[in-house]
Amino acid sequence: MDRQRLPQKQQQVRCATELRAAGVKFKKRKTDRLWDVKFEKGTLWIPRLVVNEETKSLLLNMKAYEHCHRDCGNEVTSYLILMDNLINSAEDVSYLNRRKILAHWLGSNEQVAEFFNSLCTQVVFDFQDTYISELSVDLNNYCNKRRNEWLAIFRQNHCRNPWTIISLFAGFILLLLTSVQTFYSVYGYYRPPN
C-alpha cells in the first residue's frame, strides 16, 4: 500500500516591518546572485534588486523557465516567494529602500508592493524543497524569542539619537550611585564604627 504524503504546513516569512519589530536587522549583501539570501546572528542579508519595467518580465520569464524545465532548480521562484512574503505594503518597500536592498523606478512604493504581490499568484511550489524553508524556520525561531523583541523595542524607543543614550546612561549611573549611598547609610546604622 502506498502512503500518501501528507501536506506539511508551510513556514511563511513575516513581512519586513514585522521582522524589524521583532529585532531582525536588514543588510545589503554584495553578491551576483539574487537568491543568495542568508540569515545569521539576527541579520537578514539580501542582495540588492533594482526594479523597473524590464525587471518584471525578466523575473516572470526566469520563473516560467524554472517551472518548464525539470532539470532546473527553484532558486528564482524561492527568491520571489521570499520577496513576496517580505513585501506586503508600501511601508515594507520604503524600509527596504532605506536599507539599500531595493531600488525602484515604478512610480510609488504601492506599485512596487503590488508588483511583488502579483509575481507569485497561482504558483504551485513545494516549500519544503527549497532553501527558504530553513531560512524561514531560523527567522521564525529568532522572532519567537521575546528577548529579541524587547531589545528591538528598547533600541527603537530609547536609542534613536546620542542624547537619549547619554541621558539613559547618566540615569543608570545616578541610580547606581544612589543605591550605593543607600547601602552605606543602612550599613552604617546597623554596624556603627567603633
PAZAPA-4460 file (N, C-alpha, C; in steps of 0.05 Angstrom, whole numbers, plus 32768, in hexadecimal, padded with zeros to 4 digits):
% residues 194
    n_x    n_y    n_z   ca_x   ca_y   ca_z    c_x    c_y    c_z   seq   type   mol
   8010   7FE8   8000   8000   8000   8000   8011   8019   8000     1      M     A
   800B   802B   7FEF   801A   8044   7FEC   8011   8058   8001     2      D     A
   8023   8064   800F   801C   8079   8022   8019   8093   8013     3      R     A
   8005   80A1   8019   8002   80BB   800E   8012   80CF   801E     4      Q     A
   801E   80E1   8010   802E   80F5   801E   801B   810B   8029     5      R     A
   801C   810E   8043   800B   8122   804F   8016   813E   804B     6      L     A
   8006   8151   8044   8010   816C   8040   801B   8177   805A     7      P     A
   8032   8182   8059   803E   818E   8071   8037   81AC   8071     8      Q     A
   8035   81B6   8089   802F   81D3   808B   8047   81E3   8081     9      K     A
   8042   81F6   8070   8057   8206   8065   8060   821B   8079    10      Q     A
   8079   821D   807B   8085   8232   808C   8085   824C   807C    11      Q     A
   8077   8260   8084   8077   8279   8076   8089   828D   8084    12      Q     A
   8095   829E   8074   80A7   82B3   807F   8095   82CB   8084    13      V     A
   8099   82D8   809B   808A   82F0   80A1   8093   8307   808F    14      R     A
   8082   831C   808E   8089   8333   807E   80A0   8343   808B    15      C     A
   80AC   8354   807C   80C4   8363   8086   80BF   8373   809F    16      A     A
   80A7   8380   80A0   80A2   8391   80B7   809E   8380   80D0    17      T     A
   8092   8368   80CD   808E   8356   80E4   80A9   834B   80ED    18      E     A
   80BA   8343   80DA   80D5   8339   80E1   80E5   834F   80EF    19      L     A
   80E3   8367   80E5   80F2   837D   80F1   80E8   8382   810E    20      R     A
   80CE   8380   8112   80C3   8384   812D   80CC   836D   8140    21      A     A
   80D2   8356   8134   80DB   833F   8144   80F9   833F   8148    22      A     A
   8107   8353   813E   8123   8356   8143   8135   834D   812C    23      G     A
   812B   8345   8115   813B   833D   80FF   8146   8355   80F1    24      V     A
   8160   8355   80EC   816D   836B   80DD   816F   8362   80BF    25      K     A
   816C   8375   80AE   816F   8370   8091   8188   837E   8086    26      F     A
   8198   836E   8077   81B0   837A   806B   81B2   8370   804E    27      K     A
   81BE   8382   803E   81C3   837B   8022   81DA   8368   8020    28      K     A
   81D7   8353   8010   81EC   8340   800C   81F8   8344   7FF1    29      R     A
   8212   8345   7FEF   8220   8348   7FD6   8225   832D   7FC9    30      K     A
   8214   8327   7FB5   8217   830E   7FA6   820A   8312   7F8B    31      T     A
   8211   8300   7F79   8205   8301   7F5E   81EB   82F3   7F5C    32      D     A
   81E5   82E0   7F6E   81CD   82D0   7F6D   81B7   82DC   7F7E    33      R     A
   81A0   82E1   7F72   8189   82EC   7F81   8180   82DA   7F98    34      L     A
   8181   82C1   7F94   8176   82AE   7FA8   818A   82A7   7FBD    35      W     A
   81A1   82B4   7FBE   81B5   82AF   7FD2   81AF   82BE   7FEC    36      D     A
   8199   82B6   7FF9   818F   82C3   8012   8197   82B2   8029    37      V     A
   81A1   82BE   803E   81A8   82AF   8056   81A0   82BE   806F    38      K     A
   819C   82AF   8084   8194   82BA   809E   81A8   82AF   80B3    39      F     A
   81B6   82C1   80C1   81C7   82B9   80D6   81CA   82CF   80EB    40      E     A
   81C9   82C6   8104   81CD   82D8   811B   81BA   82F0   811B    41      K     A
   81A1   82EB   8113   818C   8300   8114   818C   8313   80FD    42      G     A
   819C   830D   80E8   819E   831E   80D1   8196   830E   80B8    43      T     A
   8184   8319   80A8   817B   830E   808F   818A   831C   8079    44      L     A
   819C   830D   806B   81AC   8318   8056   819E   8312   803B    45      W     A
   8197   8328   802D   8189   8325   8013   8198   8334   7FFE    46      I     A
   819C   8328   7FE6   81A9   8337   7FD0   8197   834E   7FC6    47      P     A
   81A4   8362   7FBC   8195   837A   7FB1   8186   8372   7F97    48      R     A
   816E   837D   7F95   815E   8378   7F7D   8154   8393   7F73    49      L     A
   8158   8398   7F5A   814D   83B1   7F4D   8135   83A9   7F3E    50      V     A
   811E   83B5   7F44   8105   83AE   7F37   80FD   83C4   7F24    51      V     A
   80F9   83BC   7F0B   80EF   83CE   7EF6   80DC   83BE   7EE4    52      N     A
   80D4   83C9   7ECE   80C2   83BB   7EBC   80CD   83A1   7EB1    53      E     A
   80E7   83A1   7EAB   80F3   8388   7EA0   80F6   8373   7EB5    54      E     A
   80F9   837A   7ECE   80FD   8367   7EE4   80E5   8354   7EE6    55      T     A
   80CD   835E   7EE3   80B5   834D   7EE6   80B5   8338   7ED1    56      K     A
   80BA   833E   7EB8   80B9   832A   7EA3   80D1   8317   7EA6    57      S     A
   80E8   8321   7EAE   80FF   830F   7EB3   80FA   82FB   7EC9    58      L     A
   80EF   8304   7EE0   80EA   82F2   7EF6   80D4   82DE   7EEE    59      L     A
   80BF   82E7   7EE0   80AA   82D5   7ED8   80B4   82C0   7EC4    60      L     A
   80C6   82C8   7EB2   80D1   82B4   7E9F   80E3   82A0   7EAD    61      N     A
   80F3   82AA   7EC0   8104   8297   7ECF   80F4   8284   7EDF    62      M     A
   80DE   828D   7EEB   80CC   827B   7EFA   80BF   8267   7EE8    63      K     A
   80B6   826F   7ED1   80AA   825D   7EBD   80BE   8248   7EB4    64      A     A
   80D7   8251   7EAF   80EC   823F   7EA6   80F0   8229   7EBB    65      Y     A
   80F2   8231   7ED4   80F5   821D   7EEA   80DF   8209   7EEB    66      E     A
   80C6   8212   7EE6   80B0   8200   7EE8   80AD   81EE   7ED0    67      H     A
   80B8   81F6   7EB9   80B5   81E6   7EA0   80CB   81D1   7E9E    68      C     A
   80E2   81D5   7EAA   80F8   81C2   7EA7   80FD   81B3   7EC1    69      H     A
   80FC   8199   7EC0   80FE   8189   7ED8   811A   8189   7EE4    70      R     A
   812E   818E   7ED3   814A   818E   7EDD   8152   81A8   7EEB    71      D     A
   8141   81BC   7EEA   8147   81D5   7EF7   8140   81D4   7F15    72      C     A
   814E   81E4   7F24   8148   81E6   7F40   8130   81F8   7F44    73      G     A
   812B   8201   7F5C   8115   8212   7F62   811E   822C   7F70    74      N     A
   8136   8234   7F6B   8142   824B   7F79   8133   8265   7F74    75      E     A
   812C   826A   7F5B   811F   8283   7F54   8103   8284   7F60    76      V     A
   80F4   826E   7F5D   80D9   826D   7F69   80DA   8270   7F87    77      T     A
   80EE   8263   7F93   80F1   8265   7FB0   80F7   8282   7FB8    78      S     A
   8108   828F   7FA9   810E   82AB   7FAF   80F6   82BD   7FAC    79      Y     A
   80E6   82B8   7F97   80CE   82C8   7F92   80B9   82C4   7FA8    80      L     A
   80B7   82AC   7FB2   80A4   82A6   7FC8   80AE   82B4   7FE1    81      I     A
   80C8   82B3   7FE6   80D4   82C1   7FFD   80CE   82DF   7FFC    82      L     A
   80D3   82EB   7FE5   80CE   8308   7FE1   80B0   830E   7FE3    83      M     A
   809F   82FC   7FD9   8082   8300   7FDC   807A   8300   7FF9    84      D     A
   8086   82EF   8009   8080   82EE   8026   808B   8306   8034    85      N     A
   80A3   830F   802D   80AF   8326   803A   80A1   8340   8034    86      L     A
   8096   8342   801C   8089   835B   8013   806B   8358   8012    87      I     A
   805D   8364   8025   8040   8363   8025   8034   837F   8021    88      N     A
   8044   8394   8027   8039   83AF   8026   804E   83C2   801C    89      S     A
   8045   83DB   8018   8058   83F0   8010   806C   83F6   8026    90      A     A
   8065   83F1   803F   8077   83F5   8055   808F   83E1   8054    91      E     A
   8089   83C8   804C   809E   83B5   8049   80B1   83BD   8032    92      D     A
   80A6   83C7   801C   80B7   83D0   8006   80C8   83E7   800E    93      V     A
   80BC   83FA   801D   80CB   8411   8026   80E2   8409   8038    94      S     A
   80DD   83F7   804A   80F2   83EE   805C   8109   83E0   804D    95      Y     A
   8102   83CE   803B   8117   83C0   802C   8126   83D4   801A    96      L     A
   8118   83E8   8010   8125   83FD   8000   8139   840D   8011    97      N     A
   8132   8414   802A   8144   8422   803C   815C   8411   8043    98      R     A
   8159   83F7   8044   816F   83E5   804A   8180   83DE   8032    99      R     A
   8179   83EA   801B   8187   83E7   8001   8186   83CA   7FF7   100      K     A
   8171   83BC   7FFE   816D   83A1   7FF3   815B   83A2   7FDA   101      I     A
   814A   83B5   7FD9   8137   83B7   7FC3   8138   83D4   7FB8   102      L     A
   813B   83D6   7F9E   8139   83F0   7F90   8124   83EC   7F7A   103      A     A
   8114   8401   7F75   80FF   83FE   7F61   80FA   8417   7F51   104      H     A
   80F1   8413   7F39   80E8   8429   7F28   80CD   8423   7F1C   105      W     A
   80BB   8419   7F2E   80A0   8413   7F25   808C   8428   7F2C   106      L     A
   8094   843D   7F39   8081   8452   7F41   8080   8454   7F5F   107      G     A
   806E   8444   7F6B   806A   8446   7F88   8071   842C   7F96   108      S     A
   8074   842D   7FB0   8079   8415   7FC0   8061   8402   7FBE   109      N     A
   8049   840C   7FBC   8031   83FB   7FBA   8033   83EA   7FA0   110      E     A
   803C   83F6   7F8A   803F   83E7   7F71   8053   83D0   7F74   111      Q     A
   8069   83D5   7F82   807D   83C1   7F86   8072   83AA   7F97   112      V     A
   8063   83B1   7FAC   8057   839D   7FBD   8043   838C   7FAD   113      A     A
   8033   8398   7F9C   8020   838A   7F8B   802F   8378   7F77   114      E     A
   8046   8382   7F6C   8056   8373   7F5A   8060   8359   7F67   115      F     A
   806B   835A   7F7F   8075   8342   7F8C   805E   8330   7F95   116      F     A
   8048   833B   7F9D   8031   832B   7FA5   8024   831D   7F8E   117      N     A
   8028   8326   7F75   801C   831A   7F5E   802E   8305   7F51   118      S     A
   8048   8305   7F58   805A   82F3   7F4B   8055   82D5   7F50   119      L     A
   804C   82CF   7F68   804A   82B3   7F70   802D   82AA   7F74   120      C     A
   801B   82B7   7F67   7FFF   82AD   7F68   7FFD   8294   7F58   121      T     A
   7FEE   8281   7F62   7FE9   8267   7F55   8002   8258   7F4E   122      Q     A
   8016   8258   7F60   802E   8249   7F5C   802C   822F   7F6D   123      V     A
   8030   8219   7F5F   8031   81FF   7F6D   804E   81FA   7F74   124      V     A
   8052   81F7   7F8E   806E   81F7   7F98   8071   81E6   7FB0   125      F     A
   8085   81D5   7FB1   808B   81C5   7FC9   809D   81D5   7FDB   126      D     A
   8092   81E1   7FEF   80A0   81F3   8001   80B6   81E4   8010   127      F     A
   80B2   81CA   8015   80C6   81BC   8025   80DF   81B5   8016   128      Q     A
   80DE   81B7   7FFB   80F4   81B0   7FEA   8103   81C9   7FE1   129      D     A
   8109   81DA   7FF3   8116   81F3   7FEC   8127   81FE   8003   130      T     A
   8139   8210   7FFD   8149   821C   8012   8139   822F   8023   131      Y     A
   8123   8239   801A   8112   824B   802A   8106   823D   8041   132      I     A
   8101   8223   803F   80F5   8214   8055   8107   8216   806E   133      S     A
   8120   8211   806B   8133   8213   8082   8136   822F   808C   134      E     A
   8137   8242   8079   8139   825E   807F   8121   8268   808F   135      L     A
   8109   825F   8087   80F1   8268   8095   80EF   825C   80B1   136      S     A
   80F8   8243   80B4   80F9   8237   80CF   810B   8247   80E1   137      V     A
   8123   824E   80D7   8136   825D   80E7   812B   8279   80EE   138      D     A
   811E   8286   80DA   8112   82A0   80DF   80FC   829E   80F4   139      L     A
   80EA   828B   80F1   80D4   8288   8104   80DE   8281   8120   140      N     A
   80F2   8270   8122   80FD   826A   813C   8109   8283   8149   141      N     A
   8117   8294   8139   8122   82AD   8143   810C   82C0   814C   142      Y     A
   80F7   82C2   813C   80E1   82D5   8142   80D0   82CC   815A   143      C     A
   80CF   82B2   815F   80BF   82A8   8175   80CC   82AB   8190   144      N     A
   80E5   82B3   8191   80F3   82B8   81AA   80EB   82D4   81B4   145      K     A
   80DF   82D7   81CA   80D6   82F0   81D5   80ED   8304   81DA   146      R     A
   8104   82F9   81E1   811B   8309   81E7   8123   831A   81CF   147      R     A
   8122   830F   81B7   8129   831D   819F   8115   8334   8199   148      N     A
   80FB   832E   819E   80E7   8343   819A   80EA   835A   81AE   149      E     A
   80F0   8353   81C7   80F4   8367   81DC   810C   8379   81D5   150      W     A
   8122   836C   81CD   813A   837C   81C5   8134   838E   81AE   151      L     A
   8124   8385   819A   811D   8395   8183   810C   83AD   818C   152      A     A
   80F9   83A8   819D   80E8   83BE   81A7   80F9   83D2   81B7   153      I     A
   810B   83C8   81C7   811D   83DA   81D7   812E   83EB   81C4   154      F     A
   813A   83DE   81B0   814B   83ED   819D   813B   8402   818D   155      R     A
   8123   83FB   8185   8113   840E   8175   8108   8425   8186   156      Q     A
   8102   8420   819F   80F7   8435   81B0   810C   8446   81BE   157      N     A
   8122   8439   81C6   8135   8447   81D7   8151   844C   81CB   158      H     A
   8156   8442   81B4   8171   8445   81A9   8170   8452   818D   159      C     A
   815E   8465   818A   815C   8472   816F   8171   8487   816B   160      R     A
   8179   8495   817F   818D   84AA   817C   81A0   84A9   8193   161      N     A
   81B8   84B6   8190   81CC   84B4   81A5   81C4   84C1   81C0   162      P     A
   81B3   84D5   81BF   81AB   84E2   81D8   819A   84D0   81E9   163      W     A
   8189   84C0   81DC   8179   84AD   81EB   818A   8498   81F8   164      T     A
   819E   848E   81EA   81B1   847A   81F4   81C1   8486   820C   165      I     A
   81CA   849E   8209   81DA   84AB   821E   81C8   84AF   8237   166      I     A
   81B0   84B8   8233   819E   84BC   824B   8197   84A2   8258   167      S     A
   8193   848D   8248   818E   8472   8253   81A5   8468   8263   168      L     A
   81BD   846C   8259   81D5   8464   8267   81D9   8474   8281   169      F     A
   81D4   848E   827F   81D6   849F   8297   81C2   8497   82AC   170      A     A
   81AA   8490   82A4   8195   8487   82B6   819D   846D   82C4   171      G     A
   81A9   845B   82B4   81B2   8442   82C0   81C8   8446   82D4   172      F     A
   81DB   8458   82CE   81F1   845E   82E1   81E6   846B   82FA   173      I     A
   81D3   847D   82F7   81C6   848A   830E   81B8   8476   8320   174      L     A
   81AA   8463   8313   819C   844E   8323   81B0   843C   8331   175      L     A
   81C6   8436   8324   81DB   8425   8331   81E7   8434   8349   176      L     A
   81EE   844D   8345   81FA   845C   835B   81E7   8460   8373   177      L     A
   81CD   8464   836D   81B9   8467   8382   81B6   844C   8391   178      T     A
   81B7   8436   8383   81B6   841C   8390   81CE   8417   83A2   179      S     A
   81E5   841F   8399   81FE   841C   83A9   81FC   842D   83C2   180      V     A
   81F2   8446   83BF   81EF   8458   83D6   81DB   844D   83EA   181      Q     A
   81C5   8443   83E0   81B1   8437   83F2   81BC   841F   8401   182      T     A
   81CB   840E   83F3   81D7   83F7   8400   81EA   83FF   8417   183      F     A
   81FB   8413   8412   820E   841B   8427   8200   842A   843D   184      Y     A
   81EA   8437   8438   81DB   8444   844D   81CE   8430   8460   185      S     A
   81C2   841B   8454   81B6   8406   8464   81CB   83F5   8472   186      V     A
   81E1   83EF   8464   81F6   83E0   846F   8203   83EE   8487   187      Y     A
   8206   8408   8485   8211   8418   849B   81FE   8419   84B3   188      G     A
   81E5   8417   84AF   81D1   8418   84C5   81D2   83FE   84D5   189      Y     A
   81D4   83E7   84C6   81D4   83CD   84D4   81F0   83C5   84DE   190      Y     A
   8204   83CF   84D2   8220   83C9   84DA   822F   83E3   84DE   191      R     A
   822A   83F1   84F4   8238   840B   84F8   8256   8406   84FC   192      P     A
   8266   841A   84F4   8283   8418   84F8   828A   8418   8516   193      P     A
   829E   840A   851D   82A7   8408   8539   82B1   8422   8544   194      N     A
***
